[in-house]
């Protein structure tokens, strides 16, 4: 779908007109698909793909080396060895200065954080040691001087302890929680330049591989439409070996409902390109496009109406026959039938509830009870910010999407016993045929009501799904990630 408003904003004259009229100007956002180039001469390269910023400033990292610092160095060394690291020299631990990794990475040492005299692409802020309001004030004094040097489409990522840790005093909890409000506000300020601000909260002994995974996601263009979000990484007893960079989903089996929808299709393409085998589910009326998608992704097509009594049984039978077990289950099927509640007939209520809520619950419960989701499996629910904020004329849609979040919260403990994670993605306004029926003025206002003044793309949701589906995402469980451009609602 073409966004006429964005096309006008991308024109020099049009941009000037919008600015004079005090209308929002969409920021430039570069997606991962725009950065990837096929290998020359159809050859495959073993060199790491560079997804990370070319310069990262490290703020308040500890005087003594710790696991987080090692994770950052390992990530950069394996995926982006040409990234320049800016780190005040007097805070670099002696052990690191003397290590091999210090000489292999490109450090630009400073005497003080104030001395950054160049533009930078990303800032990593370690707030785990923050215990008082004095620490918060110091962060303001330091970051206030260098935020202006952040390049367009820059990244700021704060890393903190979880605010609910039992060891925290009330003041420590207040300081850690204040960071949530900070990233949301700063994200809205920097969104006009296409920059993002997010927060990682770490439990004690949080998964090293999950930390690396989230660092790479939030610092790269994969999360270009994700800002003002907090993601918590919990600890666990066991951790699989880090997956290979190029094909982390190799030999992973994936079921995607609503596969012919804009989001479902992009999720299928993204995961299949990265090595997964996909089982694509959609309505019999979508048989032709479903087969076309299966051919493109080298997957398996299954036509079934999720509202029919035999739907779940047919899905379970197909999994057993074609795949044996599932590694990843993604509920992308969803419908809307908008009408004010007082005017809504019973059929419009029940159809939306059945497809959006009843079907995901029934399918997930059945596959879990039949042990058709493998150990260390992933369950991903596609909800909506409407489920969090509500919207007039969408009572049943909002109820169904909020219900998915409640279902996830109740199920996360029992699935974790099988090392299966369950997470939810809440997209905002995403460009798709589904939004065509929204009145033009309402639709245009919704597109601009976020920090980037533009709608998201199915690719943005697909990258979030890939994050939760990753073999190294074991430290992510029971989380809600909003892919909404930091929507104002």
matplotlib code that plots the C-alpha trace (Angstrom):
import matplotlib.pyplot as plt

x = [0.0, 1.4, 1.5, 0.8, 1.6, 5.1, 5.7, 4.9, 7.2, 10.0, 9.9, 11.8, 9.0, 6.4, 8.5, 8.7, 4.9, 4.3, 6.8, 5.1, 1.7, 3.1, 2.1, 4.1, 7.0, 7.7, 11.2, 13.5, 13.5, 15.9, 14.7, 17.0, 15.7, 17.2, 20.6, 20.9, 22.7, 23.0, 26.5, 28.4, 28.5, 26.0, 28.7, 28.2, 30.3, 31.3, 32.1, 29.7, 26.8, 27.1, 23.7, 25.1, 25.9, 29.3, 30.0, 28.8, 29.4, 29.5, 28.3, 28.8, 30.1, 31.7, 35.3, 35.5, 34.7, 31.5, 29.4, 27.4, 30.6, 31.9, 28.6, 28.8, 32.4, 31.6, 28.6, 30.6, 33.6, 31.4, 29.0, 30.5, 34.2, 34.6, 32.3, 34.1, 33.6, 33.9, 34.7, 36.2, 39.7, 39.7, 36.7, 38.1, 39.0, 42.7, 41.9, 40.1, 42.9, 45.3, 43.1, 43.2, 39.7, 40.7, 43.3, 41.0, 38.2, 38.3, 38.3, 38.5, 39.3, 38.4, 39.3, 35.7, 32.3, 32.0, 34.9, 32.9, 33.6, 32.1, 28.7, 27.7, 25.3, 24.4, 24.7, 24.7, 23.9, 24.6, 22.3, 22.5, 24.6, 22.0, 20.8, 19.9, 18.5, 22.1, 22.8, 19.8, 20.9, 24.4, 23.0, 21.1, 24.3, 26.3, 23.8, 22.4, 25.7, 26.0, 22.4, 22.7, 25.6, 23.4, 23.1, 19.7, 18.3, 20.4, 20.0, 20.0, 19.7, 19.6, 20.4, 19.1, 18.2, 14.6, 12.8, 10.9, 14.1, 13.5, 16.9, 16.0, 15.2, 12.1, 14.4, 16.4, 13.1, 11.9, 15.1, 15.0, 11.3, 11.9, 14.0, 10.8, 9.2, 12.6, 12.9, 9.3, 9.6, 13.1, 11.9, 9.1, 11.6, 14.1, 11.5, 11.3, 14.9, 14.2, 16.0, 14.9, 15.3, 14.6, 15.3, 16.6, 15.9, 18.1, 17.4, 20.3, 22.3, 20.2, 20.8, 24.0, 22.8, 19.5, 21.3, 23.3, 20.2, 18.3, 21.4, 21.6, 17.9, 17.5, 20.8, 20.1, 17.5, 15.4, 13.9, 13.6, 9.9, 10.3, 10.9, 10.0, 9.8, 11.0, 12.0, 12.9, 15.4, 15.0, 17.5, 17.2, 19.1, 20.1, 20.9, 21.4, 24.6, 24.4, 22.9, 24.8, 24.4, 23.4, 20.9, 19.7, 16.3, 17.9, 15.8, 13.2, 9.6, 7.1, 3.3, 1.8, -2.0, -3.4, -0.4, -2.0, -2.4, 0.3, 1.9, 1.6, 3.1, 6.1, 6.7, 6.7, 9.1, 11.4, 11.7, 11.9, 14.7, 16.6, 16.3, 13.0, 10.4, 7.0, 3.5, 1.1, -2.5, -5.3, -8.9, -10.0, -11.0, -7.3, -6.1, -4.5, -2.4, -1.6, -0.1, 1.8, 3.3, 4.1, 6.0, 7.9, 8.9, 9.3, 6.7, 3.5, 0.0, -3.0, -6.4, -8.7, -11.4, -10.4, -14.0, -14.9, -15.0, -12.5, -9.9, -7.6, -7.7, -6.7, -3.9, -2.6, -2.8, -0.9, 1.9, 2.2, 2.3, 4.4, 6.7, 6.5, 6.7, 6.7, 9.5, 7.6, 3.9, 2.8, -0.8, -1.2, -4.8, -7.1, -10.2, -12.0, -15.7, -15.9, -19.2, -20.3, -21.2, -24.8, -25.3, -23.2, -25.1, -24.2, -22.6, -20.0, -19.1, -18.8, -16.8, -14.1, -13.8, -13.7, -11.0, -8.9, -9.1, -10.9, -8.9, -5.4, -6.3, -7.7, -4.9, -2.2, -3.8, -4.3, -0.7, 0.7, -1.4, -0.4, 3.3, 3.4, 5.4, 8.9, 11.0, 12.5, 9.7, 8.3, 4.7, 4.1, 0.7, 0.0, -2.1, -2.6, -2.1, -5.9, -5.9, -3.9, -5.7, -9.1, -10.8, -14.3, -16.1, -13.8, -15.0, -14.8, -11.5, -10.0, -11.4, -9.9, -6.5, -6.4, -7.5, -4.4, -2.2, -4.1, -3.8, 0.0, 0.4, -1.5, 0.3, 3.9, 4.7, 3.5, 5.1, 8.4, 8.6, 8.9, 11.4, 8.8, 8.4, 5.3, 5.3, 3.1, 3.6, 1.3, 1.5, 0.3, -0.9, 0.6, 0.3, -2.0, -5.3, -7.0, -6.9, -8.4, -11.9, -11.0, -12.4, -9.8, -9.5, -9.3, -6.8, -4.6, -4.6, -3.8, -0.8, 0.7, 0.0, 3.4, 6.9, 7.9, 4.7, 4.2, 2.7, 4.7, 5.4, 4.7, 8.5, 8.6, 6.3, 8.1, 11.4, 9.8, 8.5, 11.9, 13.3, 10.9, 11.3, 15.1, 16.7, 18.6, 15.4, 15.1, 15.4, 12.3, 9.0, 5.7, 6.7, 4.6, 6.5, 4.7, 5.7, 3.9, 6.4, 5.9, 2.2, 0.7, -2.1]
y = [0.0, 3.4, 6.1, 9.3, 11.5, 9.9, 10.3, 14.0, 14.3, 12.6, 15.4, 18.6, 20.9, 18.7, 18.5, 22.3, 22.6, 20.2, 22.0, 25.4, 23.9, 22.4, 18.9, 15.8, 14.8, 11.1, 10.1, 8.1, 4.4, 1.9, -1.7, -4.8, -5.8, -2.6, -3.4, -6.9, -7.5, -10.9, -12.4, -11.7, -14.4, -16.4, -17.4, -17.9, -16.0, -17.1, -13.5, -12.0, -9.8, -6.3, -5.4, -3.3, 0.5, 1.6, 3.5, 2.8, 4.9, 3.0, 5.0, 4.0, 0.5, -1.0, -0.5, -4.3, -6.5, -8.5, -10.8, -8.0, -6.3, -9.6, -10.2, -6.9, -7.5, -11.0, -9.7, -7.0, -9.3, -11.9, -9.7, -6.2, -6.2, -2.8, -1.1, 1.7, 1.7, 4.9, 4.3, 6.7, 5.2, 5.6, 3.3, 0.5, -2.4, -3.3, -6.9, -5.8, -3.4, -6.3, -8.8, -10.0, -8.8, -5.2, -5.2, -6.9, -4.4, -0.8, 1.3, 5.1, 5.9, 9.1, 10.7, 11.7, 11.0, 14.8, 14.5, 12.8, 15.2, 13.2, 12.0, 8.6, 6.0, 4.4, 4.9, 1.9, 3.1, 0.8, 1.8, -1.4, 0.4, 3.2, 3.2, 6.9, 10.0, 11.3, 8.6, 9.6, 13.3, 12.3, 10.4, 13.6, 15.7, 13.3, 12.2, 15.7, 16.7, 13.9, 13.1, 16.0, 14.1, 11.1, 10.6, 10.2, 6.7, 6.4, 4.0, 4.5, 1.4, 1.5, -1.7, -2.0, -4.5, -5.5, -2.9, -5.6, -7.4, -8.2, -6.9, -3.4, -0.7, 1.5, 4.3, 1.8, 0.5, 4.0, 4.9, 1.8, 2.4, 6.0, 4.8, 3.5, 6.9, 8.4, 6.1, 6.7, 10.5, 10.6, 8.2, 10.6, 13.5, 11.6, 9.8, 12.6, 11.8, 8.1, 7.2, 4.7, 4.5, 1.2, -0.5, -4.0, -5.2, -8.0, -10.5, -11.9, -14.3, -13.4, -15.6, -14.5, -15.6, -13.9, -10.7, -10.8, -11.6, -8.5, -6.3, -7.2, -6.7, -3.3, -1.8, -2.9, -1.9, -4.9, -2.8, 0.5, 0.8, -0.3, 2.5, 3.3, -0.4, -2.3, -6.0, -8.1, -11.0, -13.6, -16.2, -19.9, -23.0, -24.2, -22.5, -23.9, -23.2, -19.9, -20.6, -20.0, -16.4, -17.1, -20.0, -19.8, -21.4, -24.3, -27.5, -25.5, -26.3, -23.5, -23.3, -20.0, -19.3, -16.6, -17.1, -15.2, -12.1, -9.3, -10.1, -13.9, -13.9, -11.8, -13.9, -17.0, -15.5, -14.2, -17.5, -19.7, -17.5, -18.1, -21.9, -22.8, -25.3, -23.6, -25.1, -22.4, -22.3, -20.3, -20.4, -22.7, -19.5, -18.5, -21.8, -20.3, -17.6, -20.1, -22.6, -19.8, -18.8, -22.5, -22.8, -19.6, -20.6, -24.3, -24.9, -26.9, -25.5, -26.4, -24.9, -25.0, -22.7, -22.1, -21.7, -25.3, -28.0, -30.2, -27.4, -28.2, -31.9, -31.4, -29.2, -31.7, -34.5, -32.6, -31.8, -35.4, -36.6, -33.8, -32.5, -34.8, -31.9, -28.1, -25.9, -22.6, -21.8, -18.4, -17.2, -14.6, -15.2, -12.3, -10.5, -7.3, -6.5, -2.9, -1.5, 0.4, -2.1, -1.1, -1.8, -5.0, -8.2, -11.4, -13.0, -10.2, -10.5, -14.3, -14.5, -12.1, -13.7, -17.2, -16.5, -14.1, -15.7, -19.1, -20.6, -19.7, -21.0, -24.2, -24.9, -24.1, -26.2, -29.1, -29.1, -28.8, -31.7, -33.9, -33.0, -31.7, -28.6, -29.7, -29.0, -25.5, -24.6, -21.1, -19.9, -16.4, -14.6, -11.6, -9.2, -5.5, -2.2, -2.0, -4.8, -2.5, 0.8, 0.0, 1.6, 2.8, 0.5, -2.5, -3.8, -7.5, -7.0, -5.3, -7.9, -10.7, -9.1, -8.3, -11.9, -13.2, -11.3, -12.6, -16.2, -15.8, -14.5, -17.5, -20.0, -18.8, -20.6, -24.0, -23.9, -22.8, -26.2, -27.7, -25.0, -23.6, -19.8, -17.9, -14.2, -11.6, -9.0, -6.0, -4.2, -0.7, 0.7, -1.6, -1.1, -3.9, -4.5, -4.9, -1.1, -0.1, -0.2, 2.5, 5.9, 7.9, 10.8, 8.3, 6.2, 9.1, 10.3, 6.9, 6.6, 9.8, 9.2, 7.8, 9.1, 8.4, 9.9, 6.9, 3.4, 0.3, -2.5, -6.2, -6.7, -4.9, -7.4, -10.3, -9.2, -9.1, -12.6, -13.8, -12.4, -14.4, -17.5, -17.5, -20.5, -18.1, -16.4, -18.7, -15.8, -14.1, -15.5, -13.8, -10.6, -8.1, -6.2, -3.3, -2.8, 0.5, 3.2, 4.5, 5.2, 8.2, 6.0]
z = [0.0, -1.1, 1.6, -0.4, 2.7, 3.1, -0.7, -0.3, 2.8, 0.9, -1.7, -0.9, -1.8, -0.1, 3.1, 3.1, 2.8, 5.6, 7.8, 7.1, 7.9, 11.2, 10.1, 11.2, 8.9, 8.8, 9.8, 7.6, 8.7, 7.2, 7.4, 7.5, 4.0, 2.6, 4.1, 2.9, -0.4, -2.1, -2.3, -5.5, -8.1, -6.1, -3.7, 0.0, 2.5, 6.0, 7.0, 9.6, 8.5, 9.8, 11.4, 14.2, 14.3, 13.1, 16.3, 19.9, 23.0, 26.2, 29.3, 32.9, 32.3, 35.4, 36.5, 36.8, 33.9, 34.0, 31.9, 30.3, 29.0, 27.7, 25.9, 24.2, 23.1, 21.8, 19.9, 18.2, 17.5, 15.8, 13.9, 13.5, 14.1, 12.4, 14.9, 16.7, 20.5, 22.4, 26.1, 28.7, 29.2, 33.0, 33.3, 31.2, 33.5, 33.5, 32.7, 29.5, 28.4, 28.7, 26.9, 23.3, 22.7, 23.5, 20.7, 18.1, 18.6, 17.5, 20.6, 20.7, 24.2, 26.0, 29.3, 29.9, 28.3, 27.7, 25.2, 22.5, 19.7, 16.8, 15.8, 17.1, 15.9, 19.3, 23.0, 25.5, 29.0, 31.9, 34.8, 36.9, 39.5, 40.0, 43.6, 44.3, 42.7, 42.5, 40.0, 37.9, 38.0, 36.9, 34.0, 32.9, 33.1, 31.0, 28.4, 28.0, 26.5, 23.9, 22.8, 20.4, 18.7, 18.0, 14.2, 12.5, 12.9, 16.0, 18.9, 22.7, 24.8, 28.6, 30.6, 34.1, 36.8, 37.1, 39.3, 41.2, 42.6, 46.2, 47.2, 45.9, 48.5, 47.7, 46.4, 44.2, 42.8, 42.2, 40.3, 38.1, 37.4, 36.5, 33.5, 31.9, 31.8, 30.7, 27.6, 26.5, 26.6, 25.1, 22.4, 21.5, 21.2, 19.0, 16.9, 14.4, 13.5, 13.2, 16.4, 19.0, 22.8, 24.6, 27.9, 28.8, 32.3, 33.5, 36.3, 38.2, 36.0, 33.0, 29.9, 28.2, 24.8, 25.3, 26.2, 23.0, 21.0, 22.4, 22.1, 18.4, 17.9, 19.5, 18.1, 14.6, 11.9, 12.9, 15.7, 13.7, 14.5, 18.1, 20.7, 24.3, 25.1, 28.1, 27.7, 30.7, 30.4, 33.1, 34.4, 33.9, 34.9, 31.4, 28.2, 24.7, 22.9, 20.9, 17.5, 14.3, 13.0, 9.4, 9.9, 13.5, 12.5, 10.6, 11.1, 13.2, 12.3, 12.4, 12.3, 11.2, 11.3, 9.1, 6.7, 3.8, 5.8, 5.4, 8.8, 8.5, 5.0, 6.0, 9.1, 6.9, 4.4, 7.1, 9.0, 5.9, 4.5, 7.7, 7.5, 9.1, 7.7, 7.7, 7.9, 6.6, 7.7, 6.2, 5.0, 2.1, 0.2, 0.2, -1.2, -4.3, -2.6, 0.2, -2.3, -3.9, -0.6, 0.3, -3.0, -2.4, 1.1, 0.4, 3.0, 3.6, 2.9, 5.0, 4.3, 7.3, 8.8, 12.4, 13.4, 12.5, 15.2, 13.3, 12.8, 15.7, 15.1, 11.5, 12.4, 15.0, 12.6, 9.9, 12.4, 13.3, 9.7, 8.1, 10.9, 13.9, 16.3, 16.2, 17.4, 16.9, 17.0, 15.8, 16.0, 13.3, 12.2, 13.1, 11.8, 12.5, 12.2, 13.5, 14.8, 17.9, 20.7, 20.9, 17.1, 17.0, 16.1, 17.9, 14.8, 14.6, 18.3, 18.2, 14.9, 16.1, 19.5, 18.0, 15.4, 17.5, 20.9, 21.1, 18.2, 19.5, 23.0, 21.7, 19.3, 21.8, 24.6, 22.3, 20.9, 24.4, 25.7, 22.8, 23.3, 19.7, 20.8, 21.3, 24.4, 24.2, 21.9, 21.2, 21.3, 19.9, 20.0, 17.7, 19.8, 19.2, 21.0, 20.7, 23.3, 25.6, 24.9, 23.6, 20.6, 19.9, 17.5, 18.2, 21.5, 20.5, 18.7, 21.8, 24.1, 22.0, 21.8, 25.5, 26.2, 24.4, 26.8, 29.8, 28.4, 28.0, 31.5, 33.0, 30.8, 31.0, 34.3, 33.2, 29.8, 31.3, 33.1, 29.7, 28.7, 26.3, 26.2, 25.3, 24.3, 22.7, 20.1, 20.1, 16.7, 16.2, 12.9, 10.3, 6.6, 5.4, 3.5, 6.8, 7.5, 4.1, 5.6, 8.2, 7.3, 5.4, 8.0, 10.9, 9.1, 8.3, 11.8, 13.1, 10.8, 12.2, 15.9, 16.8, 17.3, 13.7, 12.1, 9.9, 9.9, 10.5, 8.0, 8.2, 8.3, 11.6, 13.2, 11.5, 13.0, 16.5, 15.9, 14.8, 18.0, 20.2, 18.0, 18.1, 19.8, 22.0, 23.3, 26.3, 28.6, 27.2, 28.6, 29.3, 27.6, 25.6, 22.9, 21.3, 17.7, 17.3, 16.6, 20.2, 19.5, 21.5, 22.8]

ax = plt.figure().add_subplot(projection="3d")
ax.plot(x, y, z, "-o")
ax.set_aspect("equal")
plt.show()
